[in-house]
Amino acid sequence: MFVLMPSLLGKGYSMAENLNLNKARIEEEDEFYTKLTDIEKELRHYKKYFKNKTIFCNCDDPESSNFWKYFELNFEHLGIKKLISTHFETSKPSYKLELVKEKNNDGKVNSLDVVTTPLRQNGDFRSPECIEFLKESDVIVTNPPFSLFREYVAQLIDYQKDFLIIGNQNAITYKEIFPLLRDDKIWLGYHSGDMEFMVPNYYEPRKTRYREENGIKYRSFGNMCWFTNIDIQKRHEDLILYKNFYGNEDDYTQYDNYDAINVNRVNSIPCDYLGVMGVPITFMDKYNPEQFTVIGLIAGNIKGLAGIPTKTGKDGPYINGRLKYGRILIKRKC
Ligand SMILES: C[S@@+](CC[C@H](N)C(=O)[O-])C[C@H]1O[C@@H](n2cnc3c(N)ncnc32)[C@H](O)[C@@H]1O
């Protein structure tokens, strides 16, 4: 069973520090800990990939992170070269853990071979020390802080690192993230939708959707997904299309402001339409770049990402004068 370690609960700080720490964390809603089962469910698809890789979990308290735990337990099975994890402190030096090889002569690589090293800085993924660990790593795997997601991904792209990270599906529409998806530089992993996270006991979620079991609080989110740039079989699989546009034109309204038809559900994408279609954001979960081209994004006031000219100058998808849900603009390739 996952146990929240003292470091996560702020032990070792003065009362005032603790309050500040908790306040900062609560405000940012960043303290959500991933369940081992969710990590296993996704990572089993990448087993071959991890062989001989240096893996860095850079937003993880190695003493409690289930990412660390997964890789430590599977270190030999996956043939991992090196595992690094750094813990983040808001305002004091932190530490890192490393697992490289058998050290204590008991014949296996396990927790007894872990080396703990103090850091000079606070373990911020942007700190020079952590950037050095990033440079020496092949792949970054974690659930980063939600509030820093844009910056976090930008750093991984800057340093040209492979990654597999958890994020909110809303991030698909961020103006910094969408172009990466559109241009096939990143894509979604295998699992998306509902995911439940553990939250620290000090945390009082603002929304009511959480439960408590064995003294641990859980908070559920209905719109989570994995973002990655590791090639996976799923993104080469065609979406099966079985609906027809011709004969059902009334089901596919034209937008007022774009030369494109609106498709309300991903499984209603017609097989006989070769023009531009506006589809729900969740399409990205089914996107195969050999089957479709992603042209752009039309959502609310997000400007400049549509990829085709607007007829009226308005950005979001309008139908009969009314603004509709955000849509991804796509086109069939063949
Ligand atoms: C969403 S939680 C996930 C924790 C862990 N990766 C997991 O999945 O269980 C994000 C973590 O990033 C840490 N964090 C916040 N800001 C950070 C920063 N600038 N650098 C590194 N870690 C940070 C938070 O303290 C938090 O523990």
The ligand as an SDF file (V2000), in Angstrom:
LIG
                    3D

 27 29  0  0  0  0  0  0  0  0999 V2000
    1.2970   15.9590   -9.9120 C   0  0  0  0  0  0  0  0  0  0  0  0
    2.5300   15.6850   -8.6620 S   0  0  0  0  0  0  0  0  0  0  0  0
    3.0880   14.0870   -9.0980 C   0  0  0  0  0  0  0  0  0  0  0  0
    4.0840   13.5030   -8.1810 C   0  0  0  0  0  0  0  0  0  0  0  0
    4.6820   12.2040   -8.7280 C   0  0  0  0  0  0  0  0  0  0  0  0
    5.3510   12.4520   -9.9810 N   0  0  0  0  0  0  0  0  0  0  0  0
    3.6040   11.1860   -8.9250 C   0  0  0  0  0  0  0  0  0  0  0  0
    3.1880   10.9750  -10.0450 O   0  0  0  0  0  0  0  0  0  0  0  0
    3.1550   10.5910   -7.9260 O   0  0  0  0  0  0  0  0  0  0  0  0
    3.7980   16.7810   -9.2160 C   0  0  0  0  0  0  0  0  0  0  0  0
    4.9910   16.8400   -8.2790 C   0  0  0  0  0  0  0  0  0  0  0  0
    5.9320   17.7890   -8.7930 O   0  0  0  0  0  0  0  0  0  0  0  0
    6.4760   18.5060   -7.7020 C   0  0  0  0  0  0  0  0  0  0  0  0
    6.9070   19.8070   -8.2050 N   0  0  0  0  0  0  0  0  0  0  0  0
    6.2570   21.0000   -8.1460 C   0  0  0  0  0  0  0  0  0  0  0  0
    6.9930   21.9700   -8.6990 N   0  0  0  0  0  0  0  0  0  0  0  0
    8.1400   21.3650   -9.1150 C   0  0  0  0  0  0  0  0  0  0  0  0
    9.3170   21.8490   -9.7410 C   0  0  0  0  0  0  0  0  0  0  0  0
    9.4360   23.1320  -10.0730 N   0  0  0  0  0  0  0  0  0  0  0  0
   10.3030   20.9770  -10.0220 N   0  0  0  0  0  0  0  0  0  0  0  0
   10.1830   19.6560   -9.6960 C   0  0  0  0  0  0  0  0  0  0  0  0
    9.0950   19.1410   -9.0910 N   0  0  0  0  0  0  0  0  0  0  0  0
    8.0950   19.9920   -8.7980 C   0  0  0  0  0  0  0  0  0  0  0  0
    5.3520   18.6200   -6.7110 C   0  0  0  0  0  0  0  0  0  0  0  0
    5.8540   18.8180   -5.4180 O   0  0  0  0  0  0  0  0  0  0  0  0
    4.6330   17.2840   -6.8970 C   0  0  0  0  0  0  0  0  0  0  0  0
    5.0910   16.3340   -5.9840 O   0  0  0  0  0  0  0  0  0  0  0  0
  1  2  1  0
  2  3  1  0
  2 10  1  0
  3  4  1  0
  4  5  1  0
  5  6  1  0
  5  7  1  0
  7  8  2  0
  7  9  1  0
 10 11  1  0
 11 12  1  0
 11 26  1  0
 12 13  1  0
 13 14  1  0
 13 24  1  0
 14 15  1  0
 14 23  1  0
 15 16  2  0
 16 17  1  0
 17 18  1  0
 17 23  2  0
 18 19  1  0
 18 20  2  0
 20 21  1  0
 21 22  2  0
 22 23  1  0
 24 25  1  0
 24 26  1  0
 26 27  1  0
M  CHG  2   2   1   9  -1
M  END
$$$$
